Amino acid sequence: MSTSQSSTGLERGGFLLFLALVSAALLVVVWPFASPMLWAALAAIMFQPLFQWLRERMPRFPGRAALATLAIITVAVLIPGFLIGSIVVEQAVDVYFAFREGRIDVAGWFTTIHDALPASIQSSLDASGLGNLSGVIDRAQDFARESTGMIAGRALAIGSSAFGFVLAFGVGLYVTYFLLRDGKEIGNTIVKSLPMEHGIAEELAEKFLSIVRATIKGSVVVGLVQGALGAITFWIAGMPSAALFGLLMAIFSLLPALGPAIVWIPVAIYLLAIGDIWQGIMVIGSGVLIIGMADNVLRPILVGRDTGIPDWIILITTLGGIGLLGLSGIVIGPLVAGLFLASWAILREQREGISA
């Protein structure tokens, strides 16, 4: 190896090291705003068709089209979200203090339901040792108290750091504007700059966009619809904290198979046990015919095509993402899984192509 080649290799290695250090430093600097920037990017991806539609009607003013799109996002998504969130937080705080003050008695509810069952079922439960689930009741009550306490604590944390919340919210809107206006150019630049073959980079970028759209439409939107339907059903049935139950139903909708039924089945059993027959039947009918069918009807319409990720992987990565990153993990978990599967599929295709 000549001296010039050795010098060139050293210089290239030094530049790559410098590039890695600068990239890591930038990540550290922007990390406090990682969450609002992530949701800004997701909003820009989801509302890019709306921006393009508005831009066609004002082709000389892309900035105005981006501002109009941002205004629509604020009025149609953000303001209703804040209003619903405030109602949910208020109800969660009320439930939390009701647990602390002893106004909610889960053991009494269990006894009421147990006594309302037919005698044959009661004897079967008693014979199997399920007639007195004091330990399970205590754990369920602790779980409910901790869950509502977490929501109430989150609300207090947001209130105590109002300036930070407003700053993050403003940064999110600001970034969303530029990503709407310049998102396609930024995306093309990133794809071209990735240190991999251009075809592979484009395939991964396409997979990234499809997973983001499928996750938000197929999980978040469907979950919100099911939660809203559940909240309306519980409100008609006269259940207290209907919005809080609706939020829980939206969260549990991320789970395959049972999903929202984890919430509405116990509510229906409780209503039937306390003698509210028509309310309990209405909850069952709404859960089976409306809430349960919403997923089967809306998901094919909204998603359009399968992401290629098995349901059990979506479940594990979604729960793991939520545990690691909070609300952002709903999207990050399945996204990482999808890119993982796509990367290995590309590698397999390349190896099969070489073999052929």
C-alpha positions in Angstrom: 0.0 0.0 0.0 1.4 3.4 -1.0 1.8 6.3 1.3 -0.9 8.3 -0.5 -3.4 5.5 -0.2 -2.7 5.1 3.5 -3.1 8.8 4.0 -6.4 8.8 2.1 -7.7 5.9 4.1 -6.7 7.6 7.4 -8.4 10.9 6.3 -11.6 9.1 5.3 -11.6 7.2 8.6 -11.1 10.4 10.5 -13.9 12.1 8.6 -16.3 9.1 9.4 -15.3 9.3 13.0 -16.0 13.1 13.1 -19.3 12.5 11.3 -20.3 9.9 13.9 -19.4 12.2 16.8 -21.2 15.2 15.3 -24.3 13.1 14.7 -24.2 11.8 18.3 -23.8 15.3 19.6 -26.8 16.5 17.6 -28.9 13.7 18.9 -28.0 14.6 22.5 -28.8 18.3 21.8 -32.3 17.6 20.3 -33.2 14.7 22.5 -35.4 16.9 24.9 -37.6 17.6 21.9 -37.5 14.1 20.5 -41.1 13.4 21.2 -42.6 16.5 19.7 -40.4 16.2 16.7 -41.5 12.6 16.2 -45.1 13.5 16.3 -44.5 16.4 14.0 -42.9 14.0 11.5 -45.9 11.6 11.9 -48.3 14.4 11.4 -46.4 15.6 8.3 -46.5 12.1 6.8 -50.2 11.6 7.5 -51.4 15.0 6.3 -49.1 15.2 3.3 -52.0 14.3 0.9 -54.0 17.2 2.3 -51.0 19.6 1.9 -50.6 18.5 -1.7 -54.3 19.0 -2.4 -54.1 22.5 -1.0 -50.9 23.2 -2.8 -52.5 22.4 -6.1 -54.9 25.2 -5.5 -52.2 27.7 -4.5 -49.1 26.5 -6.5 -47.2 29.7 -6.0 -47.6 29.8 -2.2 -46.4 26.5 -0.6 -46.0 28.2 2.7 -49.6 29.3 2.7 -50.7 25.7 1.9 -48.6 24.4 4.8 -50.1 27.0 7.2 -53.6 26.1 6.0 -52.8 22.4 6.6 -51.5 23.2 10.1 -54.6 25.2 10.9 -56.8 22.2 9.8 -54.7 19.9 12.0 -55.1 22.3 15.0 -58.9 22.7 14.6 -59.7 19.1 13.7 -57.2 17.1 15.8 -55.4 19.1 18.5 -58.2 21.2 20.0 -60.7 18.3 20.3 -57.8 16.1 21.7 -57.1 18.7 24.4 -60.8 19.0 25.3 -61.3 15.2 25.5 -58.0 14.8 27.4 -59.0 17.4 30.0 -62.3 15.5 30.6 -60.4 12.1 30.9 -57.9 13.6 33.3 -60.6 15.1 35.4 -62.5 11.8 35.6 -59.2 10.0 36.4 -58.5 12.3 39.3 -62.0 11.8 40.6 -61.7 8.1 40.5 -58.2 8.2 42.1 -59.5 10.1 45.0 -62.5 7.9 45.2 -60.2 4.9 45.7 -58.2 6.8 48.3 -61.2 7.8 50.3 -62.9 4.4 50.1 -65.8 5.5 48.0 -65.2 2.8 45.5 -65.4 -0.7 46.9 -64.3 -3.4 44.4 -65.0 -6.1 46.9 -68.6 -4.9 47.2 -69.0 -5.0 43.5 -67.6 -8.5 43.4 -70.0 -9.6 46.1 -72.9 -8.0 44.3 -72.1 -9.8 41.0 -71.5 -13.1 42.8 -74.8 -12.9 44.7 -76.7 -12.1 41.4 -75.5 -15.2 39.7 -77.7 -18.3 39.6 -77.3 -20.7 42.6 -75.7 -23.4 40.5 -73.0 -21.1 39.2 -72.4 -19.8 42.7 -71.9 -23.3 44.1 -69.5 -24.1 41.2 -67.4 -21.0 41.9 -67.4 -21.7 45.7 -66.4 -25.3 45.1 -63.5 -24.3 42.8 -62.3 -21.7 45.3 -63.3 -18.8 43.1 -66.1 -17.6 45.3 -63.9 -15.5 47.4 -61.1 -13.9 45.4 -59.9 -11.5 48.1 -56.3 -11.5 46.8 -57.4 -11.0 43.2 -59.8 -8.2 44.3 -57.0 -6.5 46.2 -54.7 -6.7 43.3 -57.4 -5.4 40.9 -58.2 -2.5 43.2 -54.5 -1.7 43.5 -54.1 -1.9 39.7 -57.1 0.5 39.2 -55.8 2.9 41.8 -52.3 2.9 40.4 -53.6 3.3 36.8 -55.8 6.3 37.6 -53.1 7.7 39.9 -50.7 7.5 37.0 -53.0 9.5 34.8 -53.7 12.0 37.6 -49.9 12.3 38.3 -49.3 12.9 34.6 -51.8 15.7 34.6 -50.2 17.3 37.7 -46.7 16.9 36.1 -48.0 18.7 32.9 -49.5 21.4 35.1 -46.3 21.9 37.1 -44.2 22.1 33.9 -46.6 24.2 31.9 -43.8 26.2 30.3 -42.0 23.1 29.1 -45.3 21.6 27.7 -46.1 24.8 25.8 -42.5 25.0 24.5 -42.6 21.4 23.3 -46.1 22.0 21.7 -44.8 25.1 19.9 -41.7 23.3 18.7 -43.9 20.5 17.4 -46.1 22.9 15.4 -43.1 24.8 14.1 -41.4 21.6 12.9 -44.6 20.3 11.4 -44.9 23.4 9.2 -41.5 22.9 7.7 -41.9 19.1 7.3 -45.2 19.7 5.5 -43.6 22.3 3.2 -40.3 20.6 2.5 -40.9 17.0 3.6 -40.5 15.4 0.2 -37.2 17.2 -0.5 -35.9 16.3 3.0 -36.9 12.7 2.6 -35.2 12.4 -0.8 -32.0 13.9 0.6 -32.0 11.5 3.5 -32.5 8.5 1.2 -29.7 9.6 -1.1 -27.4 10.2 1.9 -27.8 6.8 3.5 -24.6 4.7 3.4 -26.3 1.8 1.4 -27.3 0.9 -2.1 -29.9 3.4 -3.4 -32.4 0.7 -4.3 -32.3 -0.7 -0.8 -32.6 2.7 0.7 -35.7 3.5 -1.4 -37.2 0.1 -0.4 -36.7 0.8 3.3 -38.0 4.3 3.0 -41.2 3.0 1.3 -41.6 0.3 4.0 -41.1 3.0 6.6 -43.9 5.2 5.2 -46.3 2.2 4.8 -45.7 1.1 8.3 -46.2 4.6 9.8 -49.5 5.0 7.8 -50.7 1.5 8.6 -49.9 1.9 12.3 -51.6 5.2 12.8 -54.6 4.4 10.7 -55.0 0.8 11.7 -54.1 1.1 15.4 -54.5 4.7 16.6 -57.5 5.8 14.5 -59.4 2.5 14.9 -58.6 2.6 18.6 -59.9 6.1 19.0 -63.1 5.3 17.1 -63.7 2.2 19.3 -62.9 4.2 22.4 -65.4 7.0 21.3 -68.1 4.4 20.6 -67.5 2.8 24.0 -67.6 6.2 25.8 -70.9 7.0 24.1 -72.3 3.6 25.0 -71.3 3.9 28.6 -72.7 7.4 28.8 -76.0 6.2 27.5 -76.0 3.3 30.0 -75.4 5.8 32.8 -71.9 4.6 33.8 -69.8 7.2 35.6 -66.5 8.2 34.1 -67.6 7.2 30.6 -64.7 9.1 29.0 -62.2 7.3 31.2 -63.6 3.9 30.2 -63.5 5.0 26.6 -59.8 5.8 26.9 -59.1 2.4 28.5 -61.1 0.8 25.6 -59.0 2.7 23.0 -55.8 1.5 24.8 -56.9 -2.1 25.0 -57.9 -2.0 21.3 -54.2 -2.4 20.6 -54.4 -5.9 21.8 -55.4 -8.6 19.3 -58.4 -10.9 19.8 -60.2 -9.5 22.9 -59.2 -5.9 22.7 -62.0 -3.5 23.8 -64.0 -6.5 25.2 -61.6 -6.5 28.2 -63.4 -3.3 29.2 -67.0 -3.6 28.0 -67.6 -7.2 29.2 -66.9 -6.5 32.9 -69.1 -3.3 32.6 -71.9 -5.3 31.1 -71.7 -8.0 33.8 -71.7 -5.3 36.5 -74.8 -3.6 35.0 -76.7 -6.9 34.8 -75.7 -7.8 38.3 -77.0 -4.6 39.8 -80.3 -5.0 38.0 -79.8 -2.5 35.1 -80.9 -5.1 32.6 -81.5 -3.0 29.5 -78.3 -1.1 30.1 -76.3 -4.3 30.3 -77.9 -5.7 27.2 -77.3 -2.5 25.3 -73.6 -2.6 26.3 -73.3 -6.2 25.1 -75.1 -5.4 21.8 -73.0 -2.3 21.2 -69.8 -4.2 22.1 -70.6 -7.1 19.7 -72.4 -5.4 16.8 -70.8 -1.9 16.8 -67.5 -1.7 18.7 -66.4 -5.2 17.7 -67.3 -4.7 14.0 -65.7 -1.3 13.8 -62.2 -2.9 13.6 -63.2 -5.3 10.8 -64.9 -2.6 8.8 -62.5 0.4 9.3 -59.1 -1.4 9.2 -59.3 -2.6 5.6 -60.7 0.8 4.5 -58.0 2.9 6.3 -55.0 0.6 6.0 -55.7 -0.7 2.5 -52.8 -3.2 2.5 -51.1 -5.4 5.1 -47.9 -4.3 6.6 -46.6 -7.9 6.6 -46.1 -7.9 10.4 -47.8 -10.8 12.3 -50.3 -9.7 15.0 -48.3 -11.3 17.8 -45.2 -9.2 16.9 -47.3 -6.1 16.7 -48.6 -6.8 20.2 -45.2 -7.4 21.7 -43.5 -4.5 20.0 -46.4 -2.1 20.8 -46.4 -3.0 24.5 -42.6 -2.9 24.6 -42.5 0.4 22.8 -45.0 1.9 25.3 -43.1 0.6 28.3 -39.8 2.0 26.9 -40.9 5.3 25.2 -44.4 6.0 26.5 -47.1 7.1 24.0 -44.5 7.3 21.2 -43.9 3.6 21.5 -47.3 2.9 19.8 -45.7 3.8 16.5 -42.0 3.2 17.3 -42.5 -0.4 18.3 -44.2 -1.7 15.2 -42.0 0.5 13.1 -38.8 -1.1 14.4 -40.3 -4.5 13.9 -41.4 -3.7 10.3 -37.9 -2.4 9.4 -36.3 -5.4 11.0 -38.4 -7.8 9.0 -38.0 -5.8 5.8 -34.2 -5.6 6.2 -33.9 -9.4 6.6 -36.3 -9.9 3.7 -34.0 -7.7 1.5 -30.9 -9.7 2.6 -32.7 -12.9 1.8 -33.6 -11.7 -1.7 -30.0 -10.5 -2.3 -28.6 -13.9 -1.3 -31.2 -15.7 -3.4 -30.3 -13.4 -6.4 -26.6 -14.2 -5.9 -27.2 -17.9 -5.8 -29.4 -17.8 -8.9 
